[in-house]
Amino acid sequence: MDKNFVYKTNSFYWDTKGNEFLGAIVLPFYGAFVSEEKCQLFGDVSGKKMLEVGCGNGQSLQYQGERKASELWAVDISEKQIEKATQHLKACGLSAKLICSPMEEECGIPVDYFDFVYSIYAIGWTTDLEGTFCRIASYLKKDGVFIFSWSHPIHRCVVAENDMLVFNKCYFDESWYSLSLDDGVLTLSDRKLSTYVNALAKAGFAIEQMIEESDDEFMQSRDDNSDFAKRAKMLPVTFVVKARKL
């Protein structure tokens, strides 16, 4: 796996296609059928210093700003997404320190500074999970909280065939691959849950909570009978982790 190739491929996709095809997953939602309003992982963030990893269009930062966080910071690999976030937050009357950089690299973010670091469907793009978690730990104060969500790895292994869910990929296969989407290309790896758990432990985090079930009430309120919703009732499609720096 060539890190520079991954950076170039993925940043180009988010600069050109980005949310137009994939859509934006932003707070208060962690992903499909999982919400902060139900889970309450952050609690009261008033007066807290927040860093978002992979800020996209800035809507999750808006959510935290409107809940009275004292400082908003973010890093994103895409210059275009940083521009969108800057414009969006300005329109909302909010200010933030936004940095364009791969999450794996040193980019001037202060250490031992933040109360919360969070990432909504972005952490899985990292080319160095252990290194990224260690870097995030360095940004947090002692007892600071790291919250992130990503596509559940089992979801990537299963497809629907003849009204059945069948495995089409080995769960243990973490090799990198290219995915073609709407004339664009993304490069990613499907990591096991244990890979995330072990990387968190190595970086000095203690997991306080993990969520992988879909919210039935939320699904019913949306009256969603899509194939994706049916799948979400049978297996996890999103997982969320709340961990604390020891």
N, C-alpha and C positions, 0 to 999 in steps of 0.2 A: 504494500500500500504506500503510495507516494503522497505525502501530506500536501505538498504544493499543488499536485494535481487535484486533490480533493478540495482544497481551498478555492482554487481557480474555478473548478466546475460548479461548486455549490454557490459561491458568491455571485458568479455570472447568472445562475438561475434566479437567485433572489433579486438581483439587480434588474432582470428583464421580465421574468414571469411572476415570480414571487407569489403573493397572496391571490393574484388573479385566478390561478388554477387550483392551488391547494386550499385556498381559503385561510382565514386567520383564526387560530384558537387563542382566545385572550380571556383574561380574568373578567368576570368571576368564574369562567369555565376552565377546567384543567384539561379538557378533552371531551370526547363524546360521553354525554350522560353523567358527568361528574362535575360538581360545582362547589366553589368556596362557600357559597351561601348555605349549603347543606353541611359541608365538612367542617367549616370553621377552623382551618389549620393555622391561619395567621393570627386570628384574634384581633385585639385592638392594636393598630399600627400607628396611632397618633404619636407624633414626636419621634418616630423611628427612622433610621437611615436605611434606605433600601437600594439594593443593586439587582438589576435584572440581567440575566445572561441570555442573549438572543431576543432583543426587544421588539423586533419586527416593526410594525407601524405605530407603536407607542400606546396602544389602547390599554394594555395591562399597567403601564406606568400611570396613565390617567386614572385608572381604578384606584391605585395606591395613593396618588396625589389627592384625589377627592376624599379619601379616608384620612387625610391630614398627616401623611408621612412627612417628616421634616426635610429629608433630602432624597432626591431621586437620581440614581445613576444607572447607566446601562452600557452594555457592550454588544455589538452585532457585527457580523462579518461583511454585511452588505452596505455599501455607501448609499445606495438608493433607499434602503429601509431606514437608515439613519436620517436621511433627508425627510422621508415621510413622517417619521416619529417627531422630528424637530418641528415640522409644520403643524402636525396634529396637536402637540402639546402647547405650542404657542397659541393656537386657536382656542384652546381650553383654558388659557390663562395660567399655565403651569410652566415651570422651568426644570430642566434636568441636564446633567452632565452626560453627554452621549459620546461614546468612543467607538470608532470603526476598527475592529481588530478580530482575528480569530480568538475564540475563548481560551485556547490553549497557551497563548503567548503573553508575556509581560507587556502591559500597555498603559502603565501609569496609574492603575487603580490603587488607592491607598490600602494598606494592610492593617489588620486589627481595628477596623473602623466601622463595619456595618452590623446592624442588628439582624437584618434579613438579607439573604441572597436567594433569589428564586429564578426559575426557568420554566416557561410554559411551552412544552413541545419544541424544545431547542437543544437540550443537553445531549440528545442522541446523535447529533451531527458531529460531536467532537471526534477527532482522530486519536486522542490520547485521554481515555476516561480517567485513569488513575491520576495523571498529571493535572487534569482539569479539576478534579475533586480536591486535590492538594492545594491548588491555586485558590479555589473558592474558600477552602478552610482558612487560608492565610488572610483573606479579605475580611472574615468575620471576627467579631469580638469573641472572647471566651463566652460560652453558653449561647452564642448566636445561632440562628436557625437557618437551615438550608431546605427549601421546598422545591421539588421539581416534578414535572409530569412528562410522560413520553408514551408512545405507542407500545402496548403490551406485546412482548415478544411472541407469545403464543398466537396472537392475532395474525402475525405475519406468516404463520406456518399453515394456516387453514384456509380452504376455499369451499364454496358451496357447489355441490354437484348433485343433481337429481334429488333435491330437497334433503340433502345430507351434508354435513360438514366433514370434510376429509383432509388429511394431512397431505400437503404437496411440497413440504420443505422440512428438513431436519432441524429440530429445535436447537440442537447443539452446534449448528453451523454458524459461526460468527465471521465468516469471510466477507470482505468488502465486495460490493457489486454496484453496477450502474443501473439506474432506473429511468426509463424514458417516459416523460410526462409532457403532453401538449407541445411537442417539438423542442422540449428542453430535456436536459439530463441532470440527474442528481446522483451522487455517490454516497452510499451509506452502508452500515453494518447492523445486523440484528443481534444485539447482545442478549445473553441469558439474564434472568433476574439475579442469579447468583453473582454474575459479573458486576452488576451495579452494587449489590450488597457488600461484596468483598472489597470493592474499590472505596466505598464509603468508610468501611472499617479501617482500611489502610491509611486513609487520609485523616483519621482521628474523629470520625463522626459516630454518634450513637443514634440508631433509628428509633424514633418515638412513635411513628405511625406509618402504616402503608395501606393504601386503598387500591383495590383492583376490581371491585364490583360496580356495576352500573346502578344508577339510582332509579328504581322502579317507578317511584312517584313522578319523577321528572320525565321519564319516558312516556308514562300514561298521560301526563299533562300536555305533552306535545302531540299525542295521538299519532305516533310515528310507527307505521307498519312496514317500513322499508326493509329490504334484505339485511342491511347493516344493523338496524335495530333488532331484528330477529336474532342475528348473530350475537349481539351484545347481551341478550338475555341468556345465552348459553355459555359464553366464555368471555373473559375480560378483553376489552379492546384498548383500554387506557390503564396506566398505573401511576399512582402519585405517592411520593415519599416525603415525609417530614423527618429531618435529622438535625441533631444538635451537636455543635462543636464542643468537644470535651476540654 
